Amino acid sequence: MSLPVTPTLPPNMISTLPAASLPLARSLMKLSVQDVALQTPLQLFCLQLESNSLEASVDAMHRLVIVAQSLMWNTETTTASDDPDNNQVVNQLIPYLTQFVTPPHSDQPDKPMPADELLLLLGQELSRILTFPKLVPRQYYPKLLDLMEKLASVEETVVRDQAVVVFVQLCDGLVSDVELQHQMKHATADDDDSVSAWQSTIVSPFVATWKRLVNAEWFTSKVSACGMASALLRLVNSAAHDDDNDKAPSTNTTTTKTDAIMEELLHVFKDLCMDDAPMVRRGAAKDLGKVICAAGIRYVELIRPALPALVQDEQDSVRKLAVSCLAHVGDEFGAKQPEWTVQHWLPLVKDGSTDMSWRVRNDLAKTFSVVATNLGIQHDARYVNEQSLVMACFATLLTDAEADVRAAAVAHLARMLFWGGPAQFQTHLQPLLPALADDPVMEVRSKCALGLMEAAESGTLEDAVVLQAFEPLLDAFLQDEFHEVQLQVLTNLHKVSHLLPGLTNVVSSLLRMTKASNWRVRESIARLLPHLAEARGTEWFQSMLLESVWMPLLLDPVASVRAAVVHGMQLLVKVSGDEWVLSSMLPQHISLYQQTNSYLIRNTIIMAHVEVACQCKSGELWQEAVLQITRALNDKVPNVRMVSAKGLGKVVMADGDADMIQAQVRPALEKRMAEEEDTDCRAACAWALEKIE
């Protein structure tokens, strides 16, 4: 029996519905087939939620977006598209969901509170709904606030966090909707009245919801309010015509109202920072940086006293969040008022770097370079002493007794070197490098190796300083017992290949590592070989690397190692020249192809020929490489023939010698195509012939 399609569901949406599920069937067992066919998506959704089955309720909540889409389609087909009062998502679905999550009253003793799993899923699905602007137009966002308030007040942390995410999404959506703001602010000729409409219709409901959360008796609502504060401040600030927060408050009515609301909100948030409950103070400290950023220079003095108080809190869980929040304040303060940041924030950095709790020091170390940048004093000759103090704080973290702190701090080594410049590096950081390179903890050494490679690449230090200060350390890293440390140098050494002529000990260590047991090390060495040829010259490469390193790596049992050798062929041809490759390297490749019994090695040689041909594009070397690729079309192994055909297609795409392609490549491919029985080989030949066309 076929079921009729419900008239409230658009035909083009049927294919997007989730598949019919067993929980859905079980939740509808009391209905006949005819009754089910007459149900709207919203009615089916409500039946599942009210079925007293968590499995069925979760299944229904996964379909929330589909239900909202069906209601939107029903609205568009039954009412005028420009009628703002008939949005069924806003008028039916949202009120039902709000009632569904409302805690039971005394006159509803049998009503169960929805499970936390269901509430979390509701918040996630609401976030998805907001990504479809037509489902809930932004002018209706205040309609969701009651629902958000209830979700933000539950005991389960993940549900509250998701409610904060949706609240922030609502605020940011309104802030970004310039067209809606323009319409509401300029609806009448009187600017002040029109902006008051924006404030009363959009801003005021958000402010009122936030205040209710702040004034709630239980700490859970206050913690949620802390996470919402920065987004709310951005929304309130958007109500003003004057977007320049640096200007003093004007006499404009809109600006005056905005000032009053901003001042009130910041005073309330400052009270949250001083709350008796440590959980609330933690929530405030976590988002204090974002609140300061949203307040801007204009209002920052209203909230400034809260930060020192939190940094000196008795709970280290509060202090660590307060210190690290300086990474989220933005660079506006440092760019415009560095003397202010030096006065108020630099002492906090100093206190954090010497805090008695390693967790506080660890959180500061994780974001230290960002915090230092936000101070805005880098590369400014007026603040040399302050720069030295910041570098001293960083040095303190690099020498911390806790390995986690050292590992977190050393990850910022390259960025702090750039921040402080060569002089600060030689004074504060260079003396610490040998100890970091010899740290007993592998993670510290690994991050130190990466930091040194990034510092050498940045160009902040002169090459002579890099060679003097870094070479012994890099050599030590290459001889480390852990491959992770070695690879930090090996995988980045090509970025500073111009320094290889001066890194004699490093090059010697590389030669000793060519037969390492770890294939990732061999792969990294293979990638470095062309750079060694570029740095030391072709003659050195031929005498030291060609037969003892290059050729054995071409025979490596690991495909990634062989591919790394092939990948370097183009650079090697560019560095050494066509004549050297033709006379010294190509004959050895050809001989290896003819002698090996492994089709994988033959594939590797063919791919090397392809790289050579793609680099030189014409001339005697190009002709010889293409000739070898063409001969491989007759290999006894289909896989080799396929690789050869694809290689010829790449050569054609690289704009090779057109005359030779027409004279030799095309006939060879056509002949192979006519004789080939393997389907994949025929496809490869056809693809290559298409490229010739």
BELTAFEN-V164178 format. One record per run of one state. SS is the DSSP state (hx for helix, st for strand, lp for the rest). FROM is the first residue (numbers start at 0). TO is the last residue. If there is no record, write none. Layout:
BEGIN
SS;FROM;TO
SS;FROM;TO
END
This chain:
BEGIN
lp;0;9
hx;10;15
lp;16;20
hx;21;26
lp;27;31
hx;32;37
lp;38;39
hx;40;48
lp;49;52
hx;53;60
lp;61;62
hx;63;77
lp;78;86
hx;87;100
lp;101;114
hx;115;128
lp;129;136
hx;137;150
lp;151;155
hx;156;175
lp;176;176
hx;177;184
lp;185;189
hx;190;213
lp;214;217
hx;218;236
lp;237;251
hx;252;272
lp;273;276
hx;277;310
lp;311;314
hx;315;327
lp;328;330
hx;331;335
lp;336;336
hx;337;343
lp;344;344
hx;345;352
lp;353;356
hx;357;365
lp;366;366
hx;367;374
lp;375;379
hx;380;397
lp;398;401
hx;402;409
lp;410;411
hx;412;436
lp;437;440
hx;441;457
lp;458;461
hx;462;477
lp;478;481
hx;482;489
lp;490;491
hx;492;501
lp;502;502
hx;503;511
lp;512;517
hx;518;535
lp;536;536
hx;537;553
lp;554;557
hx;558;566
lp;567;567
hx;568;575
lp;576;576
hx;577;594
lp;595;597
hx;598;615
lp;616;618
hx;619;633
lp;634;636
hx;637;652
lp;653;656
hx;657;674
lp;675;677
hx;678;691
lp;692;692
END
